[in-house]
Amino acid sequence: MALEPCRVCGTLNSSEAEICLSCEFPTKGRRRPAIFQWAAVGLFALFTIPLVMTLMNRIQSQPRQPSPQSVSIHLAR
């Protein structure tokens, strides 16, 4: 049984401890399965892509207003 420092607060804990006695951070990090990471990326894309496409379509479909210079040139003719 060796003492290992906590990755968060630096307190020495037993190598057999599951959580830090000081900050309660897990000493043996358990990674989540990759499916959770891919699900998060998929959900982000599912909601972000349609939003961006809608904004782009609205910007492109707005009628362009003529600039004041072109109006004055057109009226001068």
Contacts in CASP RR format, 6 or more apart in sequence:
PFRMAT RR
TARGET T0000
AUTHOR 0000-0000-0000
METHOD contacts of the structure
MODEL  1
MALEPCRVCGTLNSSEAEICLSCEFPTKGRRRPAIFQWAAVGLFALFTIP
LVMTLMNRIQSQPRQPSPQSVSIHLAR
1 14 0 8 1.000
1 15 0 8 1.000
1 16 0 8 1.000
2 14 0 8 1.000
2 15 0 8 1.000
3 12 0 8 1.000
3 13 0 8 1.000
3 14 0 8 1.000
3 15 0 8 1.000
4 12 0 8 1.000
4 13 0 8 1.000
4 14 0 8 1.000
4 15 0 8 1.000
4 27 0 8 1.000
5 11 0 8 1.000
5 12 0 8 1.000
5 13 0 8 1.000
6 12 0 8 1.000
6 13 0 8 1.000
6 20 0 8 1.000
6 22 0 8 1.000
6 23 0 8 1.000
6 25 0 8 1.000
6 27 0 8 1.000
7 25 0 8 1.000
7 27 0 8 1.000
8 20 0 8 1.000
8 23 0 8 1.000
8 25 0 8 1.000
9 20 0 8 1.000
9 22 0 8 1.000
9 23 0 8 1.000
9 25 0 8 1.000
10 22 0 8 1.000
11 20 0 8 1.000
11 21 0 8 1.000
11 22 0 8 1.000
11 23 0 8 1.000
13 20 0 8 1.000
13 21 0 8 1.000
13 27 0 8 1.000
17 27 0 8 1.000
18 26 0 8 1.000
18 27 0 8 1.000
18 28 0 8 1.000
19 25 0 8 1.000
19 26 0 8 1.000
19 27 0 8 1.000
20 26 0 8 1.000
20 27 0 8 1.000
66 74 0 8 1.000
END
